[in-house]
Amino acid sequence: MIARKSVLIIGTELLNGALGYVSLFFITRYIGPSDYGIVAFAIGFVSLFLVLENMGYHFSHIKKISEGKDLGICNGTFLFSKIGLTILLAVVVLTSLLIWKSVLGRGFETPEHEIAIYIILGYYVIRSISYFFEVTFRAKREIAKKQIPLFLETLVHAGATIYVAMAGYGALALAFTYVVGGIALFLSELYLFRGNPIKRPSKQYFMDYTYFALPLILVVISATIMNNIDKVFIQLFWSSSDVGYYFAGFKLSHFINLFTVALITLLFPTYSALHSNKNLKKIIHLTYQSERYISMIVFPMVFGMVILAEPATFILLSGWTPSIPILQILPFYALLAGLEAPYQSQFLGTNRPKLTRNRVLIMVVVNIFLNLVLIPKDIQSLGLTMMGLGAKGAAIATVISFGIGLYYSRSCAWKITGVKGNWRVLLHALAASIMVLFLYILLYHFGYVSYISRWYHLLGVSFLGLGIYIFILYLLKEFTRDDFKFYLDALNIKKMFIYILNELKGK
C-alpha cells in the first residue's frame, strides 16, 4: 500500500509540476524576469518567517496520531496551536516591515516589492491554517484527501496565472494568483475534513507536542532560512531579474524532489508506528528499500536534467539562458536530499529529533557562509571582495550544504544502528553515468542537440535516456522481474481508483 500511495503522491505532483511548468511558460513568455523576480523575492522574504507558523508542531501532530493518541484531542490541540502561530506570523512580518521602513529608514527597490510582500503574506496566512487539515491527513496516511486539494490549488493557481499573463498584468496581479489558489485549497480541505473529531485542547497533549517539537524548532528555523536566504541575497547583491532566473531554474530542479517528498510523506508516520511496536528489524529493512527505490528513480532524472540543461532552458524557459548553469548545478541537491531522506524520516520516527536538528544546523551555517562568499561581488560595508558568482554561487552553496547533510546523516545511522547504506546506489550511479555519456556523444559530438526544438523532442530524448538507464540496470541485474511487477502493480489504474474512492468514502 505504501507503493500505491507513493504513486498517487507522485502522480498528483507530476500533474502539479506540469501545471506549474505551464504557468512558468506563460510567465517567461508574457511577463518577464523582473516582475517574476519581484514575486519570487516576496515569497522568499515572507518564507523567512514561516518558521513561526510551524515551530515543529507539524512533526508532533504526525507523531502523536501515528502512535494512536486520541484523534479529537490531537486535532483540537494542533488547531489551537496553528491559529496562535498564524497570528504570530502575521504580527511579526508586519512589525518587521514597520521597523525596516520607520525605524531603520530603509525601503525597497520599488513600491511593488513591498505591496507584493503584503499579498504573499495573505496567501501564507491562508496556507498556514490549511496545514491543519493537510498534516492531519498525512498523519492518518489518507493520501488521497491530502493530494486532491493540493492539485486543485495548483489548477486554480495555474488558470489564474495564465489569465494574468495573457491580460498583460504585472507583478502584483501575479502575486494575487497565489491567494486565489490558497482559497481553493482551504475550501476543498475543509470539505474533505468533515467527520473528523475536534475536541477541546488538552494541556497534557500540548506539553507532549511541545516536548517533541522543541528540538525541531531549530530545524524549522534553519531549514526555512536555508530554503529562502539565497533568493534574498541574490536580490540584495544583484537584481530582481537574477532572482527570476534563479527561481525558474530552482523550480525545475525542485520538480525532481517530488519523488523524494512522496516517500517521506509516508515514511515518517510508518516509522513512528513501527517504532511504537518496537519493530526495529522492519525499520532497517524499510530504510534499505526506500533508499534503493528513491536512488533508482532520482539518479537518471538528475543526470538527465544536467545533460539536457541547454535545450530544456530554451524550450521550457523561453530561452532564459542565465538559468542554464543553474540547471547544470542545482539538480544535484535533489539527488543528495533523496539519498538522505530515509534516514531523516527514521530519526524522527524513532524519537531522535536532535539528530535532525544537528544536521540542519550544520547545513544552514555552511549555506549562509557559502552564500556570502559566492553570491556578492563585494561587501562594501566590510571592504571585502567576494567571488561574485551570483545565482550560480547560490546553487553551488545549496549543493555543498546538502552533501554535508547527507554525510552527517549516514554517519549517525552507522553509529546508532550499524546501517551502512545500500550499496546498490553505486549501480544506479554507474548506469546514470553511462546514460549521460551516450547522450553527450549523441547530442554534442554528433551535433543532434540542434534538432531538439520542441517539447516533444525533449521528451523523446528523455525517454531514450531512460531506456538506456533501465537497460544498463538490467544488464547489471539491478532491475529485475520482481521490480517490474512491483512498479506495474503500483501503477495499476484500476486499483488506484478503488483506493481513492474507498478513502474518500471513509472506508
Contacts in CASP RR format, 6 or more apart in sequence:
PFRMAT RR
TARGET T0000
AUTHOR 0000-0000-0000
METHOD contacts of the structure
MODEL  1
MIARKSVLIIGTELLNGALGYVSLFFITRYIGPSDYGIVAFAIGFVSLFL
VLENMGYHFSHIKKISEGKDLGICNGTFLFSKIGLTILLAVVVLTSLLIW
KSVLGRGFETPEHEIAIYIILGYYVIRSISYFFEVTFRAKREIAKKQIPL
FLETLVHAGATIYVAMAGYGALALAFTYVVGGIALFLSELYLFRGNPIKR
PSKQYFMDYTYFALPLILVVISATIMNNIDKVFIQLFWSSSDVGYYFAGF
KLSHFINLFTVALITLLFPTYSALHSNKNLKKIIHLTYQSERYISMIVFP
MVFGMVILAEPATFILLSGWTPSIPILQILPFYALLAGLEAPYQSQFLGT
NRPKLTRNRVLIMVVVNIFLNLVLIPKDIQSLGLTMMGLGAKGAAIATVI
SFGIGLYYSRSCAWKITGVKGNWRVLLHALAASIMVLFLYILLYHFGYVS
YISRWYHLLGVSFLGLGIYIFILYLLKEFTRDDFKFYLDALNIKKMFIYI
LNELKGK
1 499 0 8 1.000
2 266 0 8 1.000
2 270 0 8 1.000
3 486 0 8 1.000
3 489 0 8 1.000
3 490 0 8 1.000
4 489 0 8 1.000
4 490 0 8 1.000
4 492 0 8 1.000
4 495 0 8 1.000
4 496 0 8 1.000
4 499 0 8 1.000
5 141 0 8 1.000
5 143 0 8 1.000
5 266 0 8 1.000
5 499 0 8 1.000
6 262 0 8 1.000
6 263 0 8 1.000
6 266 0 8 1.000
6 490 0 8 1.000
7 262 0 8 1.000
7 490 0 8 1.000
7 491 0 8 1.000
7 496 0 8 1.000
8 143 0 8 1.000
8 144 0 8 1.000
8 147 0 8 1.000
8 496 0 8 1.000
8 499 0 8 1.000
8 500 0 8 1.000
9 143 0 8 1.000
9 147 0 8 1.000
9 258 0 8 1.000
9 261 0 8 1.000
9 262 0 8 1.000
9 265 0 8 1.000
9 266 0 8 1.000
10 258 0 8 1.000
10 259 0 8 1.000
10 262 0 8 1.000
12 147 0 8 1.000
12 148 0 8 1.000
12 150 0 8 1.000
12 151 0 8 1.000
13 147 0 8 1.000
13 258 0 8 1.000
13 261 0 8 1.000
13 262 0 8 1.000
14 258 0 8 1.000
15 151 0 8 1.000
15 154 0 8 1.000
16 150 0 8 1.000
16 151 0 8 1.000
16 154 0 8 1.000
16 258 0 8 1.000
17 154 0 8 1.000
17 255 0 8 1.000
17 258 0 8 1.000
19 154 0 8 1.000
19 155 0 8 1.000
19 157 0 8 1.000
19 158 0 8 1.000
20 154 0 8 1.000
20 158 0 8 1.000
20 251 0 8 1.000
21 252 0 8 1.000
21 255 0 8 1.000
21 316 0 8 1.000
22 158 0 8 1.000
22 162 0 8 1.000
23 157 0 8 1.000
23 158 0 8 1.000
23 159 0 8 1.000
23 161 0 8 1.000
23 162 0 8 1.000
24 248 0 8 1.000
24 251 0 8 1.000
24 316 0 8 1.000
24 317 0 8 1.000
25 316 0 8 1.000
25 318 0 8 1.000
26 161 0 8 1.000
26 162 0 8 1.000
26 165 0 8 1.000
26 166 0 8 1.000
27 36 0 8 1.000
27 161 0 8 1.000
27 165 0 8 1.000
27 174 0 8 1.000
28 36 0 8 1.000
28 248 0 8 1.000
28 317 0 8 1.000
28 318 0 8 1.000
28 319 0 8 1.000
28 320 0 8 1.000
29 165 0 8 1.000
29 318 0 8 1.000
30 165 0 8 1.000
30 166 0 8 1.000
30 168 0 8 1.000
31 164 0 8 1.000
31 165 0 8 1.000
31 168 0 8 1.000
31 170 0 8 1.000
31 171 0 8 1.000
31 174 0 8 1.000
33 240 0 8 1.000
33 241 0 8 1.000
33 244 0 8 1.000
33 245 0 8 1.000
33 248 0 8 1.000
33 320 0 8 1.000
34 171 0 8 1.000
34 239 0 8 1.000
34 240 0 8 1.000
34 241 0 8 1.000
35 170 0 8 1.000
35 171 0 8 1.000
35 174 0 8 1.000
35 240 0 8 1.000
36 171 0 8 1.000
36 174 0 8 1.000
36 244 0 8 1.000
36 247 0 8 1.000
36 248 0 8 1.000
37 171 0 8 1.000
37 235 0 8 1.000
37 240 0 8 1.000
37 241 0 8 1.000
37 243 0 8 1.000
37 244 0 8 1.000
37 247 0 8 1.000
38 110 0 8 1.000
38 112 0 8 1.000
38 113 0 8 1.000
38 116 0 8 1.000
38 171 0 8 1.000
38 175 0 8 1.000
38 240 0 8 1.000
39 116 0 8 1.000
39 120 0 8 1.000
39 171 0 8 1.000
39 174 0 8 1.000
39 175 0 8 1.000
40 231 0 8 1.000
40 240 0 8 1.000
40 243 0 8 1.000
40 244 0 8 1.000
40 246 0 8 1.000
40 247 0 8 1.000
41 113 0 8 1.000
41 116 0 8 1.000
41 231 0 8 1.000
41 232 0 8 1.000
41 235 0 8 1.000
41 240 0 8 1.000
41 243 0 8 1.000
42 113 0 8 1.000
42 116 0 8 1.000
42 117 0 8 1.000
42 119 0 8 1.000
42 120 0 8 1.000
42 175 0 8 1.000
43 120 0 8 1.000
43 178 0 8 1.000
43 228 0 8 1.000
43 231 0 8 1.000
44 228 0 8 1.000
44 231 0 8 1.000
44 232 0 8 1.000
45 117 0 8 1.000
45 120 0 8 1.000
45 228 0 8 1.000
45 232 0 8 1.000
46 93 0 8 1.000
46 117 0 8 1.000
46 120 0 8 1.000
46 121 0 8 1.000
46 124 0 8 1.000
47 124 0 8 1.000
47 224 0 8 1.000
47 227 0 8 1.000
47 228 0 8 1.000
48 224 0 8 1.000
48 225 0 8 1.000
48 228 0 8 1.000
48 229 0 8 1.000
48 232 0 8 1.000
49 89 0 8 1.000
49 92 0 8 1.000
49 93 0 8 1.000
49 96 0 8 1.000
49 224 0 8 1.000
50 89 0 8 1.000
50 124 0 8 1.000
50 224 0 8 1.000
51 217 0 8 1.000
51 220 0 8 1.000
51 221 0 8 1.000
51 224 0 8 1.000
51 225 0 8 1.000
52 85 0 8 1.000
52 88 0 8 1.000
52 89 0 8 1.000
52 92 0 8 1.000
53 82 0 8 1.000
53 85 0 8 1.000
53 86 0 8 1.000
53 88 0 8 1.000
53 89 0 8 1.000
53 124 0 8 1.000
53 128 0 8 1.000
53 131 0 8 1.000
54 85 0 8 1.000
54 131 0 8 1.000
54 220 0 8 1.000
54 224 0 8 1.000
55 81 0 8 1.000
55 85 0 8 1.000
55 213 0 8 1.000
55 217 0 8 1.000
55 220 0 8 1.000
56 213 0 8 1.000
56 216 0 8 1.000
56 217 0 8 1.000
56 219 0 8 1.000
56 220 0 8 1.000
57 78 0 8 1.000
57 81 0 8 1.000
57 82 0 8 1.000
57 85 0 8 1.000
57 209 0 8 1.000
57 210 0 8 1.000
57 213 0 8 1.000
58 131 0 8 1.000
58 135 0 8 1.000
59 212 0 8 1.000
59 213 0 8 1.000
59 216 0 8 1.000
59 268 0 8 1.000
59 348 0 8 1.000
59 353 0 8 1.000
60 78 0 8 1.000
60 208 0 8 1.000
60 209 0 8 1.000
60 210 0 8 1.000
60 212 0 8 1.000
60 213 0 8 1.000
60 216 0 8 1.000
61 74 0 8 1.000
61 78 0 8 1.000
61 135 0 8 1.000
61 136 0 8 1.000
61 139 0 8 1.000
61 209 0 8 1.000
62 135 0 8 1.000
62 138 0 8 1.000
62 139 0 8 1.000
62 268 0 8 1.000
62 269 0 8 1.000
62 272 0 8 1.000
63 212 0 8 1.000
63 272 0 8 1.000
63 348 0 8 1.000
63 349 0 8 1.000
64 74 0 8 1.000
64 139 0 8 1.000
64 205 0 8 1.000
64 208 0 8 1.000
64 209 0 8 1.000
64 212 0 8 1.000
65 71 0 8 1.000
65 74 0 8 1.000
65 136 0 8 1.000
65 139 0 8 1.000
65 140 0 8 1.000
65 269 0 8 1.000
66 139 0 8 1.000
66 268 0 8 1.000
66 269 0 8 1.000
66 270 0 8 1.000
66 272 0 8 1.000
66 273 0 8 1.000
66 276 0 8 1.000
67 272 0 8 1.000
67 273 0 8 1.000
67 276 0 8 1.000
68 276 0 8 1.000
69 205 0 8 1.000
70 199 0 8 1.000
70 205 0 8 1.000
71 140 0 8 1.000
71 196 0 8 1.000
71 197 0 8 1.000
72 196 0 8 1.000
72 197 0 8 1.000
72 198 0 8 1.000
72 199 0 8 1.000
73 199 0 8 1.000
73 200 0 8 1.000
73 201 0 8 1.000
73 202 0 8 1.000
73 205 0 8 1.000
74 205 0 8 1.000
75 132 0 8 1.000
75 136 0 8 1.000
75 196 0 8 1.000
75 197 0 8 1.000
75 198 0 8 1.000
75 199 0 8 1.000
76 198 0 8 1.000
76 199 0 8 1.000
76 200 0 8 1.000
76 201 0 8 1.000
77 201 0 8 1.000
77 202 0 8 1.000
77 205 0 8 1.000
77 206 0 8 1.000
77 209 0 8 1.000
78 132 0 8 1.000
78 135 0 8 1.000
78 136 0 8 1.000
78 209 0 8 1.000
79 132 0 8 1.000
79 198 0 8 1.000
79 201 0 8 1.000
80 201 0 8 1.000
80 206 0 8 1.000
81 206 0 8 1.000
81 209 0 8 1.000
82 128 0 8 1.000
82 129 0 8 1.000
82 131 0 8 1.000
82 132 0 8 1.000
83 129 0 8 1.000
85 128 0 8 1.000
86 125 0 8 1.000
86 128 0 8 1.000
86 129 0 8 1.000
89 124 0 8 1.000
89 125 0 8 1.000
89 128 0 8 1.000
90 121 0 8 1.000
90 122 0 8 1.000
90 125 0 8 1.000
93 117 0 8 1.000
93 121 0 8 1.000
94 121 0 8 1.000
97 114 0 8 1.000
97 117 0 8 1.000
100 106 0 8 1.000
100 107 0 8 1.000
101 107 0 8 1.000
107 114 0 8 1.000
108 114 0 8 1.000
109 235 0 8 1.000
109 240 0 8 1.000
112 171 0 8 1.000
112 172 0 8 1.000
115 172 0 8 1.000
116 171 0 8 1.000
116 172 0 8 1.000
116 175 0 8 1.000
119 172 0 8 1.000
119 175 0 8 1.000
119 176 0 8 1.000
119 178 0 8 1.000
119 179 0 8 1.000
120 175 0 8 1.000
120 178 0 8 1.000
122 179 0 8 1.000
123 175 0 8 1.000
123 178 0 8 1.000
123 179 0 8 1.000
123 181 0 8 1.000
123 182 0 8 1.000
126 179 0 8 1.000
126 182 0 8 1.000
126 183 0 8 1.000
126 185 0 8 1.000
126 186 0 8 1.000
127 182 0 8 1.000
127 185 0 8 1.000
129 186 0 8 1.000
130 149 0 8 1.000
130 182 0 8 1.000
130 185 0 8 1.000
130 186 0 8 1.000
130 189 0 8 1.000
133 149 0 8 1.000
133 189 0 8 1.000
133 190 0 8 1.000
133 192 0 8 1.000
133 193 0 8 1.000
134 146 0 8 1.000
134 149 0 8 1.000
134 150 0 8 1.000
134 189 0 8 1.000
136 193 0 8 1.000
136 196 0 8 1.000
137 143 0 8 1.000
137 145 0 8 1.000
137 146 0 8 1.000
137 189 0 8 1.000
137 192 0 8 1.000
137 193 0 8 1.000
138 146 0 8 1.000
138 265 0 8 1.000
138 269 0 8 1.000
139 269 0 8 1.000
141 266 0 8 1.000
141 269 0 8 1.000
141 270 0 8 1.000
142 503 0 8 1.000
143 265 0 8 1.000
143 266 0 8 1.000
143 503 0 8 1.000
144 499 0 8 1.000
144 500 0 8 1.000
144 503 0 8 1.000
144 504 0 8 1.000
145 189 0 8 1.000
145 192 0 8 1.000
145 193 0 8 1.000
145 503 0 8 1.000
145 504 0 8 1.000
146 265 0 8 1.000
148 188 0 8 1.000
148 192 0 8 1.000
149 184 0 8 1.000
149 185 0 8 1.000
149 188 0 8 1.000
149 189 0 8 1.000
149 192 0 8 1.000
150 185 0 8 1.000
152 184 0 8 1.000
152 185 0 8 1.000
152 188 0 8 1.000
153 181 0 8 1.000
153 182 0 8 1.000
153 184 0 8 1.000
153 185 0 8 1.000
153 188 0 8 1.000
154 181 0 8 1.000
155 184 0 8 1.000
156 180 0 8 1.000
156 181 0 8 1.000
156 182 0 8 1.000
156 184 0 8 1.000
157 177 0 8 1.000
157 178 0 8 1.000
157 180 0 8 1.000
157 181 0 8 1.000
157 182 0 8 1.000
157 184 0 8 1.000
159 177 0 8 1.000
160 176 0 8 1.000
160 177 0 8 1.000
160 180 0 8 1.000
160 181 0 8 1.000
161 174 0 8 1.000
161 177 0 8 1.000
164 170 0 8 1.000
164 173 0 8 1.000
164 174 0 8 1.000
164 176 0 8 1.000
164 177 0 8 1.000
165 174 0 8 1.000
167 173 0 8 1.000
192 504 0 8 1.000
212 351 0 8 1.000
212 353 0 8 1.000
215 353 0 8 1.000
215 354 0 8 1.000
215 356 0 8 1.000
215 357 0 8 1.000
216 353 0 8 1.000
216 356 0 8 1.000
216 357 0 8 1.000
218 357 0 8 1.000
218 360 0 8 1.000
218 361 0 8 1.000
219 353 0 8 1.000
219 356 0 8 1.000
219 357 0 8 1.000
219 360 0 8 1.000
219 361 0 8 1.000
222 360 0 8 1.000
222 361 0 8 1.000
222 363 0 8 1.000
222 364 0 8 1.000
223 360 0 8 1.000
223 364 0 8 1.000
225 364 0 8 1.000
225 368 0 8 1.000
226 360 0 8 1.000
226 363 0 8 1.000
226 364 0 8 1.000
226 367 0 8 1.000
226 368 0 8 1.000
226 398 0 8 1.000
226 401 0 8 1.000
229 367 0 8 1.000
229 368 0 8 1.000
229 371 0 8 1.000
230 246 0 8 1.000
230 367 0 8 1.000
230 371 0 8 1.000
230 375 0 8 1.000
230 394 0 8 1.000
230 397 0 8 1.000
230 398 0 8 1.000
231 243 0 8 1.000
231 246 0 8 1.000
231 247 0 8 1.000
231 394 0 8 1.000
233 371 0 8 1.000
233 372 0 8 1.000
233 375 0 8 1.000
233 376 0 8 1.000
233 394 0 8 1.000
234 242 0 8 1.000
234 243 0 8 1.000
234 246 0 8 1.000
234 375 0 8 1.000
234 390 0 8 1.000
234 391 0 8 1.000
234 394 0 8 1.000
235 242 0 8 1.000
235 243 0 8 1.000
236 376 0 8 1.000
237 375 0 8 1.000
237 376 0 8 1.000
237 377 0 8 1.000
237 388 0 8 1.000
237 390 0 8 1.000
238 375 0 8 1.000
238 390 0 8 1.000
238 391 0 8 1.000
242 322 0 8 1.000
242 390 0 8 1.000
242 391 0 8 1.000
243 391 0 8 1.000
245 320 0 8 1.000
245 322 0 8 1.000
245 323 0 8 1.000
245 326 0 8 1.000
245 391 0 8 1.000
246 323 0 8 1.000
246 326 0 8 1.000
246 391 0 8 1.000
246 394 0 8 1.000
246 395 0 8 1.000
248 317 0 8 1.000
248 320 0 8 1.000
248 323 0 8 1.000
248 326 0 8 1.000
249 317 0 8 1.000
249 323 0 8 1.000
249 326 0 8 1.000
249 327 0 8 1.000
249 330 0 8 1.000
250 326 0 8 1.000
250 330 0 8 1.000
252 305 0 8 1.000
252 312 0 8 1.000
252 316 0 8 1.000
252 317 0 8 1.000
252 327 0 8 1.000
253 305 0 8 1.000
253 326 0 8 1.000
253 327 0 8 1.000
253 330 0 8 1.000
253 331 0 8 1.000
253 333 0 8 1.000
253 334 0 8 1.000
254 334 0 8 1.000
256 298 0 8 1.000
256 301 0 8 1.000
256 302 0 8 1.000
256 305 0 8 1.000
256 331 0 8 1.000
256 334 0 8 1.000
256 335 0 8 1.000
257 334 0 8 1.000
257 337 0 8 1.000
257 338 0 8 1.000
259 294 0 8 1.000
259 297 0 8 1.000
259 298 0 8 1.000
259 301 0 8 1.000
259 338 0 8 1.000
260 294 0 8 1.000
260 298 0 8 1.000
260 334 0 8 1.000
260 337 0 8 1.000
260 338 0 8 1.000
260 341 0 8 1.000
263 290 0 8 1.000
263 293 0 8 1.000
263 294 0 8 1.000
263 341 0 8 1.000
263 342 0 8 1.000
264 341 0 8 1.000
264 344 0 8 1.000
264 345 0 8 1.000
267 286 0 8 1.000
267 290 0 8 1.000
267 341 0 8 1.000
267 342 0 8 1.000
267 345 0 8 1.000
267 346 0 8 1.000
268 345 0 8 1.000
268 348 0 8 1.000
268 349 0 8 1.000
270 286 0 8 1.000
271 283 0 8 1.000
271 286 0 8 1.000
271 345 0 8 1.000
271 346 0 8 1.000
271 348 0 8 1.000
271 349 0 8 1.000
271 350 0 8 1.000
272 348 0 8 1.000
272 349 0 8 1.000
274 282 0 8 1.000
274 283 0 8 1.000
274 286 0 8 1.000
275 283 0 8 1.000
275 349 0 8 1.000
275 350 0 8 1.000
275 351 0 8 1.000
280 417 0 8 1.000
283 346 0 8 1.000
283 350 0 8 1.000
284 417 0 8 1.000
284 419 0 8 1.000
286 342 0 8 1.000
287 342 0 8 1.000
287 343 0 8 1.000
287 346 0 8 1.000
287 413 0 8 1.000
287 419 0 8 1.000
288 419 0 8 1.000
288 421 0 8 1.000
288 422 0 8 1.000
290 341 0 8 1.000
290 342 0 8 1.000
290 345 0 8 1.000
291 339 0 8 1.000
291 342 0 8 1.000
291 421 0 8 1.000
291 422 0 8 1.000
291 425 0 8 1.000
292 422 0 8 1.000
292 424 0 8 1.000
292 425 0 8 1.000
294 338 0 8 1.000
294 339 0 8 1.000
294 341 0 8 1.000
294 342 0 8 1.000
295 338 0 8 1.000
295 339 0 8 1.000
295 422 0 8 1.000
295 424 0 8 1.000
295 425 0 8 1.000
295 428 0 8 1.000
296 428 0 8 1.000
296 473 0 8 1.000
296 478 0 8 1.000
296 479 0 8 1.000
298 334 0 8 1.000
298 335 0 8 1.000
298 338 0 8 1.000
298 339 0 8 1.000
299 335 0 8 1.000
299 428 0 8 1.000
299 429 0 8 1.000
299 431 0 8 1.000
299 432 0 8 1.000
299 469 0 8 1.000
300 431 0 8 1.000
300 432 0 8 1.000
300 435 0 8 1.000
300 465 0 8 1.000
300 466 0 8 1.000
300 469 0 8 1.000
301 331 0 8 1.000
301 334 0 8 1.000
302 331 0 8 1.000
302 332 0 8 1.000
302 334 0 8 1.000
302 335 0 8 1.000
302 432 0 8 1.000
303 432 0 8 1.000
303 433 0 8 1.000
303 435 0 8 1.000
303 436 0 8 1.000
304 432 0 8 1.000
304 435 0 8 1.000
304 436 0 8 1.000
304 439 0 8 1.000
304 462 0 8 1.000
304 465 0 8 1.000
305 312 0 8 1.000
305 327 0 8 1.000
305 331 0 8 1.000
306 327 0 8 1.000
306 328 0 8 1.000
306 331 0 8 1.000
306 332 0 8 1.000
306 436 0 8 1.000
307 436 0 8 1.000
307 439 0 8 1.000
307 440 0 8 1.000
307 443 0 8 1.000
308 439 0 8 1.000
308 452 0 8 1.000
308 458 0 8 1.000
308 461 0 8 1.000
308 462 0 8 1.000
309 324 0 8 1.000
309 325 0 8 1.000
309 327 0 8 1.000
309 328 0 8 1.000
310 324 0 8 1.000
310 449 0 8 1.000
311 449 0 8 1.000
311 452 0 8 1.000
311 453 0 8 1.000
311 457 0 8 1.000
311 458 0 8 1.000
311 461 0 8 1.000
312 327 0 8 1.000
312 458 0 8 1.000
313 319 0 8 1.000
313 320 0 8 1.000
313 321 0 8 1.000
313 323 0 8 1.000
313 324 0 8 1.000
313 327 0 8 1.000
314 321 0 8 1.000
314 453 0 8 1.000
315 452 0 8 1.000
315 453 0 8 1.000
315 454 0 8 1.000
315 455 0 8 1.000
315 457 0 8 1.000
315 458 0 8 1.000
316 455 0 8 1.000
316 458 0 8 1.000
317 323 0 8 1.000
322 391 0 8 1.000
325 391 0 8 1.000
325 392 0 8 1.000
325 395 0 8 1.000
326 391 0 8 1.000
326 392 0 8 1.000
326 395 0 8 1.000
329 392 0 8 1.000
329 395 0 8 1.000
329 396 0 8 1.000
329 399 0 8 1.000
330 395 0 8 1.000
330 398 0 8 1.000
330 399 0 8 1.000
332 399 0 8 1.000
332 402 0 8 1.000
333 395 0 8 1.000
333 398 0 8 1.000
333 399 0 8 1.000
333 401 0 8 1.000
333 402 0 8 1.000
336 399 0 8 1.000
336 402 0 8 1.000
336 403 0 8 1.000
336 405 0 8 1.000
336 406 0 8 1.000
337 402 0 8 1.000
339 406 0 8 1.000
339 425 0 8 1.000
340 402 0 8 1.000
340 405 0 8 1.000
340 406 0 8 1.000
340 409 0 8 1.000
340 410 0 8 1.000
343 409 0 8 1.000
343 410 0 8 1.000
343 412 0 8 1.000
343 413 0 8 1.000
343 419 0 8 1.000
344 356 0 8 1.000
344 359 0 8 1.000
344 409 0 8 1.000
346 413 0 8 1.000
347 353 0 8 1.000
347 355 0 8 1.000
347 356 0 8 1.000
347 409 0 8 1.000
347 412 0 8 1.000
348 356 0 8 1.000
352 416 0 8 1.000
355 409 0 8 1.000
355 412 0 8 1.000
358 408 0 8 1.000
359 405 0 8 1.000
359 408 0 8 1.000
359 409 0 8 1.000
359 412 0 8 1.000
362 404 0 8 1.000
362 405 0 8 1.000
362 408 0 8 1.000
363 401 0 8 1.000
363 402 0 8 1.000
363 404 0 8 1.000
363 405 0 8 1.000
364 401 0 8 1.000
366 397 0 8 1.000
366 400 0 8 1.000
366 401 0 8 1.000
366 404 0 8 1.000
367 397 0 8 1.000
367 398 0 8 1.000
367 401 0 8 1.000
370 393 0 8 1.000
370 396 0 8 1.000
370 397 0 8 1.000
370 400 0 8 1.000
370 401 0 8 1.000
371 393 0 8 1.000
371 394 0 8 1.000
371 397 0 8 1.000
372 379 0 8 1.000
372 386 0 8 1.000
373 386 0 8 1.000
373 387 0 8 1.000
374 386 0 8 1.000
374 387 0 8 1.000
374 388 0 8 1.000
374 389 0 8 1.000
374 390 0 8 1.000
374 392 0 8 1.000
374 393 0 8 1.000
374 394 0 8 1.000
374 396 0 8 1.000
374 397 0 8 1.000
375 386 0 8 1.000
375 387 0 8 1.000
375 388 0 8 1.000
375 389 0 8 1.000
375 390 0 8 1.000
375 391 0 8 1.000
375 393 0 8 1.000
375 394 0 8 1.000
375 397 0 8 1.000
376 386 0 8 1.000
376 388 0 8 1.000
376 390 0 8 1.000
377 385 0 8 1.000
377 386 0 8 1.000
377 388 0 8 1.000
378 384 0 8 1.000
378 385 0 8 1.000
378 386 0 8 1.000
379 386 0 8 1.000
387 393 0 8 1.000
389 396 0 8 1.000
410 421 0 8 1.000
413 419 0 8 1.000
413 421 0 8 1.000
414 420 0 8 1.000
414 421 0 8 1.000
424 478 0 8 1.000
427 473 0 8 1.000
427 476 0 8 1.000
427 478 0 8 1.000
428 473 0 8 1.000
428 478 0 8 1.000
430 472 0 8 1.000
430 476 0 8 1.000
431 469 0 8 1.000
431 472 0 8 1.000
431 473 0 8 1.000
431 476 0 8 1.000
431 478 0 8 1.000
432 469 0 8 1.000
434 468 0 8 1.000
434 469 0 8 1.000
434 472 0 8 1.000
435 465 0 8 1.000
435 468 0 8 1.000
435 469 0 8 1.000
435 472 0 8 1.000
438 465 0 8 1.000
438 468 0 8 1.000
439 461 0 8 1.000
439 464 0 8 1.000
439 465 0 8 1.000
439 468 0 8 1.000
442 448 0 8 1.000
443 449 0 8 1.000
443 452 0 8 1.000
443 461 0 8 1.000
451 457 0 8 1.000
452 458 0 8 1.000
452 461 0 8 1.000
470 479 0 8 1.000
473 479 0 8 1.000
489 495 0 8 1.000
END
